[in-house]
């Protein structure tokens, strides 16, 4: 039990740090190129800004899912890697089909990966709402 909690804590910490790094890179990019796109009243510029931000954050989420999958696969919990990736994606998104589950000795990680997904999706949602707010505010000027 303690090994699961310890391992889950390490994986959550790693994925949060990665997500924050991606957000920081996005912030730097938005500071550099954002004014050009925000001050433009062209719909295409607003679409590019929001789409690029969304895809960038989706890349970070995908990386987090892969980290969990590699952890499951490297510990021999799932074979082949595709099964580990499938479980990670289903658990991370809290979809939880239940067709692939963790062995009883590792089942606490199911809740930990789901909590990780909720936190990261919430963080991404907050960031995207802020970007959308800035786009809407700029278009009203």
C-alpha positions in Angstrom: 0.0 0.0 0.0 2.7 2.5 0.9 4.7 1.7 -2.2 1.6 2.5 -4.3 1.1 5.8 -2.5 4.8 6.7 -2.7 4.9 5.8 -6.4 1.7 7.6 -7.2 2.9 10.7 -5.3 6.1 10.7 -7.4 4.2 10.3 -10.6 1.7 13.1 -9.7 4.5 15.4 -8.7 6.3 14.7 -12.0 3.2 15.3 -14.2 2.3 18.5 -12.3 5.9 19.8 -12.8 5.7 19.0 -16.5 2.3 20.7 -16.8 3.6 23.8 -15.0 6.6 23.9 -17.3 4.3 23.7 -20.4 2.1 26.4 -19.0 5.2 28.6 -18.3 6.4 28.1 -21.8 2.9 29.0 -23.1 2.9 32.2 -20.9 6.3 33.2 -22.4 5.0 32.6 -25.9 1.8 34.5 -25.2 3.8 37.4 -23.8 5.9 37.5 -27.0 3.3 36.8 -29.7 0.1 37.3 -27.8 -0.2 41.1 -28.2 0.0 40.7 -32.0 -2.8 38.2 -32.0 -4.8 39.8 -29.3 -4.7 43.3 -30.8 -5.8 41.9 -34.1 -9.5 41.9 -34.8 -9.1 39.1 -37.3 -11.0 36.0 -36.3 -8.3 33.8 -37.7 -5.8 35.3 -35.3 -8.0 34.6 -32.3 -8.6 31.0 -33.6 -4.8 30.5 -34.0 -4.2 31.7 -30.5 -6.8 29.6 -28.8 -6.1 26.5 -30.9 -2.4 26.7 -30.4 -2.8 27.1 -26.7 -5.2 24.1 -26.5 -3.0 21.9 -28.6 0.0 22.8 -26.5 -1.8 21.9 -23.3 -3.1 18.7 -24.8 0.5 17.8 -25.6 1.4 18.2 -21.9 -1.6 16.0 -20.9 -0.5 13.3 -23.4 3.0 13.3 -22.0 1.6 12.8 -18.5 -0.5 9.9 -19.8 2.6 8.4 -21.4 4.6 8.8 -18.1 1.9 6.8 -16.3 1.9 4.2 -19.0 5.6 3.7 -19.0 5.5 3.4 -15.2 2.9 0.6 -15.4 4.7 -1.1 -18.3 8.2 -0.9 -16.7 6.9 -2.4 -13.4 5.4 -5.3 -15.4 1.9 -4.4 -14.4 0.7 -4.4 -18.0 2.0 -6.1 -21.1 2.2 -4.9 -23.9 2.8 -1.1 -23.7 -0.4 -0.5 -25.6 -2.5 -2.0 -22.8 -0.6 0.2 -20.2 -1.3 3.3 -22.4 -4.9 2.4 -22.9 -5.4 2.0 -19.1 -3.5 5.2 -18.4 -5.7 7.2 -20.8 -9.0 5.7 -19.6 -8.0 6.2 -15.9 -6.4 9.6 -16.4 -9.6 11.0 -18.1 -11.7 9.3 -15.4 -13.6 7.5 -18.1 -13.1 4.2 -16.4 -14.5 1.6 -18.8 -13.4 -1.2 -16.5 -12.4 -3.5 -19.3 -8.8 -3.2 -18.2 -8.1 -2.9 -14.5 -5.0 -2.9 -12.3 -4.2 -6.1 -10.4 -5.4 -6.1 -6.8 -1.8 -5.4 -5.5 -1.8 -2.1 -7.5 -5.4 -1.0 -7.5 -4.8 2.1 -5.3 -3.0 3.6 -8.3 -6.3 3.7 -10.2 -7.6 6.4 -7.9 -4.3 8.3 -7.8 -4.1 8.5 -11.6 -7.7 9.6 -11.8 -7.0 12.3 -9.2 -4.0 13.3 -11.2 -6.1 13.7 -14.4 -8.7 15.8 -12.6 -6.1 18.2 -11.2 -4.3 18.6 -14.6 -7.6 19.0 -16.6 -8.7 21.6 -14.0 -5.4 23.4 -14.3 -5.6 23.4 -18.1 -9.2 24.5 -18.0 -8.4 27.5 -15.8 -5.5 28.5 -18.2 -7.7 28.2 -21.3 -10.5 30.2 -19.7 -8.0 33.0 -18.9 -6.8 33.0 -22.5 -10.4 33.0 -23.7 -11.2 35.9 -21.3 -8.2 37.9 -22.7 -9.3 37.2 -26.3 -12.8 38.4 -25.6 -11.6 41.4 -23.7 -9.3 42.4 -26.5 -12.0 42.0 -29.1 -14.3 44.4 -27.2 -11.7 47.2 -27.3 
